[in-house]
Amino acid sequence: MPLTTLFLASSTAAKTQAKQVVQSLSSPTLQFLPWWDAFTPGRTLLEDLDDIKTRVAGALVVMTPEHEAIVRKDKKDIPNLNVLLEFGYFVGAFGRDRVAMLKYGDFYLPSDLGGYIHIHGSSGFRRNRAQVIGKRTTEEFTRWIQAL
């Protein structure tokens, strides 16, 4: 069976969780190219993303609550903006079926992102701490990968 490589995006605050994803979901037929191994100092983000898309079959984007913002006069937690940009970049590059959002914690997303692939990680998130990759997460991830 051929080897599939996925780009793995996350914020720095969620890097510990992303490492847990790599450890738990990698297999002999699936490997991850995590952002900390993919980006080159001195290059722009878009230059790196253009290079990365040629080396992977899709992207898994770990989304977590990172910042507070005011949305329609309500205070909301939102994901890291660079991670949102990477999600949008890869959806544009690969299409919606080859990019999935792995959600940890509770945060606001625009309703326009509701139709994309969401994999449930955990309702809890703590910076620099990893949640165990549970059965539901593994099953949803496996269904997504098998559909690629």
C-alpha positions in Angstrom: 0.0 0.0 0.0 1.4 3.4 -0.9 2.6 5.9 1.7 0.4 9.0 2.2 1.9 12.2 3.6 -0.3 14.9 5.2 0.8 18.4 6.3 0.0 19.0 9.9 -0.7 22.6 10.9 -1.2 24.0 14.4 -0.3 27.0 16.4 2.8 27.0 18.6 0.5 26.8 21.7 -1.0 23.6 20.3 2.3 22.0 19.2 2.2 19.5 22.1 -1.2 18.4 20.9 0.0 18.2 17.3 2.9 16.0 18.4 0.4 13.7 20.1 -1.5 13.5 16.8 1.6 12.5 15.0 2.5 9.9 17.6 -1.1 8.4 17.7 -2.2 8.6 14.1 0.9 7.8 12.1 1.1 4.3 10.6 3.2 2.4 8.1 1.0 3.9 5.3 0.5 7.4 6.8 3.0 10.0 7.8 2.8 13.6 8.7 4.9 16.6 7.6 4.4 18.8 10.7 4.8 22.6 10.3 7.9 22.7 12.6 9.7 20.4 10.1 8.3 22.1 7.0 8.9 25.9 7.3 12.2 27.4 6.3 13.5 30.4 8.2 13.9 33.4 5.8 11.2 32.4 3.4 7.7 33.8 3.4 4.8 31.7 4.5 3.3 31.6 1.0 6.6 30.4 -0.5 6.7 27.6 2.1 3.1 26.6 1.6 3.6 26.5 -2.2 6.5 24.1 -1.7 4.7 22.0 1.0 1.6 21.4 -1.2 3.8 19.6 -3.7 5.0 17.2 -1.1 1.7 16.2 0.6 -1.6 14.6 -0.3 -3.7 16.8 2.0 -3.7 18.7 5.3 -4.9 18.1 8.8 -5.2 21.5 10.7 -5.4 21.4 14.5 -7.6 24.3 15.6 -7.7 25.5 19.2 -8.9 28.6 21.0 -6.0 31.1 20.9 -7.2 34.7 21.0 -10.2 36.7 22.2 -12.0 38.9 19.7 -15.2 40.8 19.6 -17.7 39.4 17.1 -21.0 41.2 16.8 -20.5 42.8 20.2 -19.8 39.5 21.9 -16.4 38.4 23.3 -15.4 35.1 21.6 -12.4 32.9 21.6 -11.0 32.4 18.0 -8.3 30.1 16.5 -4.9 31.3 15.6 -5.1 33.5 12.5 -2.1 32.0 10.8 -3.6 28.5 11.2 -6.9 29.8 9.7 -4.9 31.2 6.8 -3.2 27.8 6.3 -6.5 26.0 6.4 -7.9 28.3 3.7 -4.7 28.0 1.6 -4.9 24.2 1.6 -8.6 24.1 0.9 -7.9 26.3 -2.1 -5.0 24.1 -3.2 -6.5 20.6 -2.6 -10.3 21.1 -2.4 -12.4 20.6 0.7 -12.2 16.8 0.8 -8.5 16.7 1.3 -8.3 19.1 4.2 -9.7 18.4 7.7 -10.0 20.5 10.8 -9.2 18.8 14.0 -10.9 20.8 16.8 -9.7 21.1 20.4 -11.5 23.4 22.8 -14.4 25.7 22.3 -14.0 28.6 19.9 -15.9 30.7 17.3 -15.8 30.0 13.6 -17.7 31.8 10.9 -20.7 29.9 9.7 -19.1 29.7 6.3 -16.7 27.1 7.6 -19.5 24.9 8.8 -19.5 22.7 5.7 -15.9 21.7 5.9 -14.6 18.4 7.4 -14.5 18.7 11.2 -12.9 16.0 13.3 -13.7 16.2 17.0 -10.6 16.2 19.2 -11.8 17.2 22.6 -14.0 19.9 24.2 -11.0 20.8 26.4 -7.8 22.5 25.5 -4.9 23.6 27.6 -1.8 25.3 26.1 1.3 23.1 25.9 -0.6 20.1 27.2 -1.8 17.2 25.1 -5.2 15.5 25.2 -5.2 11.8 24.6 -6.4 10.9 21.1 -9.7 9.3 21.8 -11.7 6.6 20.0 -14.1 9.1 18.4 -11.2 11.2 17.0 -9.4 8.1 15.7 -12.6 6.8 14.0 -13.5 10.2 12.4 -9.9 10.6 11.2 -9.8 7.1 9.8 -13.0 7.6 7.9 -11.6 10.8 6.4 -8.3 9.2 5.4 -10.0 6.2 3.8 -12.2 8.6 1.7 -9.1 10.4 0.3 
